[in-house]
Amino acid sequence: MRKTLIISLACLLLCSCVDDRFIEPFVQKNVVTMEQEGNTVFRYDPLTCQLSFNRDRCEFRASTDNMSDYFVLVLDEIPSEKEQKVTGTLTWTTPTDIYMKKNATFQTVRLEGDMIWLWSHSGHIGLVVRMLD
């Protein structure tokens, strides 16, 4: 029993260290982006991309002009404070597929102006989204 407890605690500590390794650099980003396990999945470039925001649907969209790459995040509510947890559906593209993660929980790790930094601990997914007027 004691051995199992020690192994469980070690796994929890290791998982939190892995999460911290990804979160720290992610929080420093100042552009709309999506990262998974430290890898950039999408990065907004104003010359080749579009942003969309719908307050009524709590929906954030970022895409290339031709929609070859994108992510769409629809939340149950728009976060208003740091450490707030929200649930939503995330859809995104990779070079080979389209993925969807339903009922994903995101924690607000930073709020600044019209930008929100969200982190999913279970998927090691980070999103920087922007609320447009």
N, C-alpha and C positions, 0 to 999 in steps of 0.2 A: 504494500500500500504506500509506504513512504517513498519507495523508488518511483512509483507511478506519479506521485505528487511532484517530486523533484523534476522528472522528465516533462511534465505538463507545464510547470513554471518556467523551465528553460525554453520550451517552445514558445510560450507567450512572450518572454523577453526577446527572443530571437526575432519573432514576428514584428514586435514593436520597433526593433532596431532597423529592420528592413524597411518598414513604413517611414521611419524618420529619414532614412537615407534618400528616399524619393521625395518626401514632402519638403524638406529644407530647400533644395534648389528650385522646386516647383513654385513655392511661395514668392520667390524673387522675380518670377516672370511678370512682365508688365504689358503683355499683349494677349488678346484672345487666343486661347490655345487649348488643346487636349493632349494629355500625356497618359501613357499606360506603362507602369513599371519603369518609369524614368525615360521612356522613349517618346518622342514627339509623334503623335498620330496626325495632328492637324495644327497648323500655325497660320493665323490670319495675316495676310499681306494686303494692304489697302489697294495695291495696284492690280491684283488678280483675284480678289475675294469680295464677298458680300456678307454683311451682317443683317440679322433680322431679330426683332424682339416683339413679342405680343404679351403685354401685361395681363390682359384678361385670361389668357390661356397659360400664363407662366411659362412661356416657351421662348427658348433661346436657340438661334440658328446661326451657323457659320458655314460658308461653302466657298469653293472656288467658283469663278464666274460661269464655268460650264457644268457645274455640279458633279464633276468627277470625284471630288473629295468633299466630305461634309461631316458635321455632327449636328444633331438636334437633341436638345435637352428640354423635356417637359416636366416641370416640378408640380407638386401638390400646392406649394406656396412659394413666394419669393422670399428668400432669407433676408432678415433685417439686422441680425446681430451675429457677432463672432461666436463660434462653437455651436451655433444652431444646427440641428439636424433636420434635413428635409428628404422626402422620398420622391422619386420620379422615374421616368423612362428615358434612357439614353440610346440613341441610334447613331451609328457612325460607320464610315467606310474605311477599308484598307485597300491596298492595291489589288487584292484578289477577292474581297467579299464585303458584305454588309452585315453588321452585327447589331443586336438589340439587347439591352439589359433592362428588364422590367423590374419594378419595385426596388430599385437601387437606392440605398441610403447614402446621402452625401452630407458631409459636415462642412460648415463654413469655416475656413481657416484664415480668411482675410477679407475685409471689406474696405474699399477705398473709392470714394466718388461714385461713379456709375459702374464700377467693376466689382465682381464677386469671384472669389477663389473658393472652389468646392473640391473636397477630397472624399473619395470612396475607399475606405479602409479594406473592404472585402475584395475589391478588384484592383487596388493600387492605381486608381484612375483619378487624375486631376483635371479639372476644367476651370479655365478662366473665362467668364462670360461677361457680357456688357449689357446694361439696360439702356436702350436708346429711347429718346423722347419721341 
